[in-house]
Amino acid sequence: MKYSSQQSAVSGQQKRIRLIIIIVCLFLFACVGSMNIHAADPSSPFDGLKKTYSEVTSLEAVFHQKIFIAGLKKERTFEGDFFYKRNKGFLWKYRTPKVKFFLYDGKYMWQGEDEKPFVVKERIRKEKTTGTFLDLIEDIARIDELFTLKQQSIVGSLEVLEIVPKKDSTANSAKIWIDKQNVVQKIEIREFTGNINTIEFSAVKINRGVDDARFIYRPEKGKEIVER
């Protein structure tokens, strides 16, 4: 059975997927980059990051997300959990206000919501994603192909990195706040639409191990899988 709402839902999901991928990449970038960025040559600020990334195998965190929607002049809030494991993928799961998830398993992007009668399954074709943010999920060495470090400063007890994408993107710019323990506290993304997406992280765990089962989608009873 096909649902009339699927087409519009899928279109909206595509935009959200792009944003989630950017957030995940920035989180990975900051968690590993802050460890070595001061040691890098000023002309090559990401060199230390590339070296350090080889030591990071997993990440886990709780997030609190606020989105200011410019067109509506309203703010919406969300909370959830994030999991990442190298060579396995990532899971971005919302707990409030609605339960929904974005799961990348290395081959497919899965998107589902408790209230929806279907789950979207999209094959990620490497030939089409080369040169995009998705590259960074497995190979952070491409960071300087996609981002420019615009400014690095200290605000209070936090280090603040401001970066901009080199190519057209959902994001115009981003700021990342990192504490003295090299843990990402906050990311702010300014979108081309005027929306401002702010994500605060807590309970961050690096290299503590994440179960492989987190990155496997298991069919749910009564849910249709919509492939594209």
Secondary structure, DSSP 4 states (H G I P E B T S, - for coil): ---TTHHHHHHHHHHHHHHHHHHHHHHHHHHHHTTTGGGS-TT-TTHHHHHHHTT--EEEEEEEEEEEETTTTEEEEEEEEEEEETTTEEEEEEEESS-EEEEE-SSEEEEEETTSSEEEEEE--HHHHTTSTTHHHH-GGGHHHHEEEEEEEEETTEEEEEEEESS--SEEEEEEEE-TTS-EEEEEEEETTS-EEEEEEEEEEESS---GGGG-----TT-EEEE-
